[in-house]
Amino acid sequence: MTGAVTAARVLRRPSAGWVPLVFTVALLGTAIAYPLTDGPARNAVSWAIVLFGSAAAISHAAVSRGLRTGLGVLVLVAVVAVLFEALGLATGFPYGSYTYSDVLGPMLLGVPFLVPLAWLMMAWPSWVAARRLAPSSRPLRVLIAAYVFAVWDVVLDPQLVQAGYWRWAHPSPGLPGIDTVPLTNLAGWLFAGLVLMTALDLLVARTARPGPPRAGDAAPLLILGWMVLGGALAHAGWLGLPGSAVWGVLLALPVVVALVVQQRRR
């Protein structure tokens, strides 16, 4: 309890922008280690990646927009993630039919705890990127955020199927070059992304402290770029997943270019 109070006080400070950057650096280090490990060591690295990534996302939301927003992001994304994943496991909607292995540890409604944490790691950077590209249009912002959210999974899902964390009952048809993940999964992520990003955008609008954000977007954008483009590099060079590497780069490139162009115009 004392630790939680101390952490809350730190995140309230105007100078606390270093907190998400520390978690981000830790995430990058563990992500580099992922393709160099195997077996139980790789499982531990996977947990570390998700824990550091979700901590970076929550702390950035809290530092930049306020503690209410940070806590709101945590609760909202976790609840939406568990509900969508539980629905998917029970009915096959909206992703298709799949099952988790027992490697990921404790579960809630059949959903491993690791999964909502992974959603946290992915959701906030996706929204931040969309906020930069469409600051004045909620519909466009939600569309961009849902697209980025889904693109992230195009890279992530084949990697975690390869690791044995889950498997698909009917993996075909899929994107050309990806034979382990069905197209229904991509459609499901786009749908879930639209729902989540609409709720997330409304949450930030209602809970964020007045005025501009108190921290820059370096941490979430670095996470986004590294995990998608760096993940694609790992797929091509070490993990034997060239199909998802190519698709990850092709789908992420328009967003990367748009962010670079927007930054140069500032």
C-alpha positions as CSV (number, residue, x, y, z in Angstrom):
1,M,0.0,0.0,0.0
2,T,2.8,2.4,0.9
3,G,4.5,1.6,-2.4
4,A,1.3,2.4,-4.4
5,V,1.0,5.7,-2.6
6,T,4.6,6.6,-3.3
7,A,4.2,5.7,-7.0
8,A,1.1,7.9,-7.2
9,R,3.0,10.8,-5.7
10,V,5.9,10.4,-8.1
11,L,3.6,10.3,-11.1
12,R,1.9,13.5,-10.0
13,R,5.1,15.5,-10.2
14,P,5.7,17.7,-13.3
15,S,9.2,16.3,-13.6
16,A,8.1,12.6,-13.7
17,G,8.4,12.3,-17.5
18,W,11.5,10.1,-16.9
19,V,9.3,7.3,-15.4
20,P,7.8,5.9,-18.7
21,L,11.2,6.3,-20.4
22,V,12.8,4.0,-17.8
23,F,10.1,1.4,-18.4
24,T,10.5,1.8,-22.2
25,V,14.3,1.3,-22.0
26,A,13.7,-1.9,-20.0
27,L,11.2,-3.0,-22.5
28,L,13.6,-2.5,-25.4
29,G,16.3,-4.5,-23.7
30,T,14.0,-7.5,-23.0
31,A,12.6,-7.3,-26.6
32,I,16.1,-7.6,-27.9
33,A,16.6,-10.7,-25.8
34,Y,13.5,-12.4,-27.0
35,P,14.8,-14.0,-30.3
36,L,18.0,-15.0,-28.4
37,T,16.2,-17.1,-25.9
38,D,14.2,-20.3,-25.9
39,G,12.0,-22.4,-23.7
40,P,11.4,-21.2,-20.1
41,A,13.8,-18.3,-20.6
42,R,11.7,-17.0,-23.6
43,N,8.5,-17.3,-21.5
44,A,10.1,-15.2,-18.8
45,V,11.2,-12.6,-21.4
46,S,7.7,-12.5,-22.8
47,W,6.3,-11.7,-19.4
48,A,9.0,-9.1,-18.8
49,I,8.2,-7.4,-22.2
50,V,4.5,-7.2,-21.4
51,L,5.0,-6.0,-17.8
52,F,7.5,-3.3,-18.8
53,G,5.3,-2.3,-21.8
54,S,2.1,-2.0,-19.8
55,A,3.9,-0.1,-17.0
56,A,5.3,2.3,-19.6
57,A,1.9,2.9,-21.1
58,I,0.1,3.5,-17.8
59,S,2.8,5.7,-16.4
60,H,2.9,7.8,-19.5
61,A,-0.9,8.2,-19.5
62,A,-0.7,9.2,-15.8
63,V,2.3,11.6,-16.2
64,S,1.1,13.3,-19.4
65,R,-2.6,13.5,-18.8
66,G,-3.0,13.0,-15.1
67,L,-3.4,10.2,-12.6
68,R,-7.1,9.8,-13.2
69,T,-6.4,9.1,-16.9
70,G,-3.7,6.7,-16.1
71,L,-5.9,4.7,-13.7
72,G,-8.8,4.9,-16.2
73,V,-6.7,3.6,-19.0
74,L,-5.6,0.6,-16.8
75,V,-9.2,-0.3,-15.8
76,L,-10.8,0.4,-19.2
77,V,-8.3,-1.5,-21.3
78,A,-8.1,-4.5,-18.9
79,V,-11.9,-4.9,-18.8
80,V,-12.4,-4.5,-22.5
81,A,-9.5,-7.0,-23.2
82,V,-10.9,-9.7,-20.9
83,L,-14.5,-9.3,-22.2
84,F,-13.4,-9.5,-25.9
85,E,-11.0,-12.4,-25.3
86,A,-13.6,-14.3,-23.2
87,L,-16.2,-13.8,-25.9
88,G,-13.8,-15.0,-28.5
89,L,-12.9,-18.1,-26.6
90,A,-16.6,-18.9,-26.0
91,T,-18.0,-18.1,-29.4
92,G,-15.2,-17.6,-31.9
93,F,-16.4,-14.0,-32.4
94,P,-14.8,-11.7,-33.5
95,Y,-11.4,-13.4,-34.1
96,G,-12.2,-16.9,-35.1
97,S,-11.8,-20.1,-33.0
98,Y,-8.6,-20.4,-30.9
99,T,-7.4,-21.9,-27.6
100,Y,-4.7,-20.8,-25.2
101,S,-2.1,-23.1,-23.8
102,D,-1.3,-23.3,-20.1
103,V,2.2,-21.8,-20.6
104,L,0.9,-18.3,-19.9
105,G,-0.1,-19.0,-16.3
106,P,-3.1,-17.8,-14.3
107,M,-6.3,-17.1,-16.1
108,L,-9.5,-15.1,-15.6
109,L,-12.6,-16.3,-17.6
110,G,-10.2,-18.5,-19.5
111,V,-8.0,-15.5,-20.4
112,P,-4.4,-15.5,-19.3
113,F,-3.4,-12.4,-17.2
114,L,-0.7,-11.7,-19.7
115,V,-3.2,-10.9,-22.4
116,P,-4.9,-7.8,-20.9
117,L,-1.4,-6.5,-20.0
118,A,-0.4,-6.9,-23.7
119,W,-3.5,-5.0,-24.7
120,L,-2.4,-2.2,-22.4
121,M,1.1,-2.2,-23.9
122,M,-0.5,-1.9,-27.4
123,A,-3.5,0.3,-26.9
124,W,-2.0,3.5,-25.4
125,P,0.8,3.9,-27.9
126,S,-1.7,3.3,-30.7
127,W,-3.9,6.0,-29.4
128,V,-1.0,8.4,-28.8
129,A,0.1,8.0,-32.4
130,A,-3.4,8.6,-33.7
131,R,-3.8,11.7,-31.4
132,R,-0.7,13.2,-33.0
133,L,-2.0,12.5,-36.6
134,A,-5.6,13.6,-36.0
135,P,-5.7,15.9,-33.0
136,S,-9.0,17.6,-34.0
137,S,-11.1,14.8,-35.5
138,R,-12.3,12.0,-33.2
139,P,-13.7,9.7,-35.9
140,L,-10.4,9.9,-37.8
141,R,-8.4,9.5,-34.6
142,V,-10.3,6.4,-33.7
143,L,-9.9,4.9,-37.2
144,I,-6.1,5.5,-37.1
145,A,-5.7,4.1,-33.6
146,A,-7.7,1.0,-34.4
147,Y,-5.6,0.4,-37.6
148,V,-2.3,0.8,-35.7
149,F,-3.7,-1.5,-33.0
150,A,-4.5,-4.2,-35.6
151,V,-1.2,-3.8,-37.5
152,W,0.7,-4.4,-34.2
153,D,-1.1,-7.8,-33.9
154,V,-0.2,-8.7,-37.5
155,V,3.4,-8.9,-36.2
156,L,2.7,-10.1,-32.7
157,D,0.3,-13.0,-33.3
158,P,2.4,-15.2,-35.6
159,Q,5.3,-14.8,-33.1
160,L,3.2,-15.9,-30.1
161,V,1.6,-18.8,-32.1
162,Q,5.2,-19.9,-32.9
163,A,6.0,-19.7,-29.2
164,G,3.1,-22.1,-28.4
165,Y,1.0,-19.6,-26.4
166,W,-2.1,-20.2,-28.4
167,R,-3.3,-21.9,-31.6
168,W,-6.0,-21.4,-34.2
169,A,-8.6,-24.1,-35.0
170,H,-8.8,-22.9,-38.6
171,P,-5.7,-20.8,-39.5
172,S,-6.6,-20.5,-43.2
173,P,-7.2,-18.4,-45.1
174,G,-4.6,-15.9,-43.8
175,L,-2.6,-13.1,-45.2
176,P,-0.2,-14.4,-47.9
177,G,3.0,-15.6,-46.2
178,I,1.3,-16.1,-42.8
179,D,-0.2,-19.6,-42.5
180,T,-0.8,-19.8,-38.8
181,V,-3.2,-16.9,-38.2
182,P,-6.5,-16.5,-40.1
183,L,-7.8,-13.3,-41.7
184,T,-10.7,-13.4,-39.2
185,N,-8.2,-12.4,-36.5
186,L,-7.3,-9.3,-38.4
187,A,-10.9,-8.4,-38.9
188,G,-11.6,-9.1,-35.2
189,W,-8.7,-6.8,-34.1
190,L,-10.0,-4.0,-36.3
191,F,-13.4,-4.4,-34.7
192,A,-12.1,-4.6,-31.2
193,G,-9.8,-1.7,-31.9
194,L,-12.7,0.5,-33.0
195,V,-14.6,-0.3,-29.8
196,L,-11.6,0.1,-27.5
197,M,-10.3,3.3,-29.1
198,T,-13.7,5.0,-29.1
199,A,-14.0,4.3,-25.4
200,L,-10.4,5.3,-24.8
201,D,-10.7,8.6,-26.6
202,L,-13.9,9.4,-24.6
203,L,-12.1,8.5,-21.4
204,V,-9.1,10.8,-22.0
205,A,-11.4,13.6,-23.0
206,R,-13.3,13.3,-19.7
207,T,-10.5,12.6,-17.3
208,A,-7.4,14.4,-18.6
209,R,-6.1,17.4,-16.6
210,P,-6.7,20.8,-18.4
211,G,-3.9,22.2,-20.6
212,P,-1.4,20.5,-22.8
213,P,0.2,17.1,-21.9
214,R,2.9,17.4,-19.3
215,A,5.2,14.9,-21.0
216,G,6.3,14.3,-24.5
217,D,5.3,11.3,-26.6
218,A,8.8,9.8,-26.9
219,A,8.1,6.7,-24.8
220,P,4.9,5.4,-26.4
221,L,6.1,6.2,-29.9
222,L,9.4,4.5,-29.3
223,I,7.5,1.4,-28.0
224,L,5.3,1.5,-31.0
225,G,8.1,1.8,-33.5
226,W,10.4,-0.7,-31.8
227,M,7.8,-3.4,-31.2
228,V,6.3,-3.3,-34.8
229,L,9.4,-2.5,-37.0
230,G,11.9,-4.1,-34.6
231,G,9.6,-7.0,-34.3
232,A,9.5,-7.3,-38.0
233,L,13.3,-7.3,-38.1
234,A,13.4,-10.1,-35.5
235,H,10.9,-12.1,-37.5
236,A,13.0,-11.9,-40.7
237,G,16.4,-12.3,-39.1
238,W,16.0,-14.7,-36.2
239,L,12.5,-16.2,-35.8
240,G,11.9,-17.6,-39.3
241,L,8.7,-15.6,-39.9
242,P,9.4,-13.6,-43.1
243,G,5.7,-13.3,-44.0
244,S,4.7,-11.4,-40.9
245,A,7.9,-9.3,-41.2
246,V,7.0,-8.1,-44.7
247,W,3.4,-7.4,-43.8
248,G,4.4,-5.6,-40.6
249,V,6.6,-3.2,-42.5
250,L,4.1,-2.7,-45.4
251,L,1.2,-2.0,-43.1
252,A,3.1,0.2,-40.6
253,L,5.0,2.3,-43.2
254,P,2.1,4.7,-44.0
255,V,1.8,5.5,-40.3
256,V,5.5,5.9,-39.8
257,V,5.8,8.2,-42.8
258,A,2.9,10.3,-41.6
259,L,4.4,10.7,-38.2
260,V,7.8,11.7,-39.6
261,V,6.1,14.3,-42.0
262,Q,4.0,15.6,-39.1
263,Q,7.0,16.0,-36.9
264,R,9.0,17.9,-39.5
265,R,6.2,20.3,-40.0
266,R,6.1,21.3,-36.3
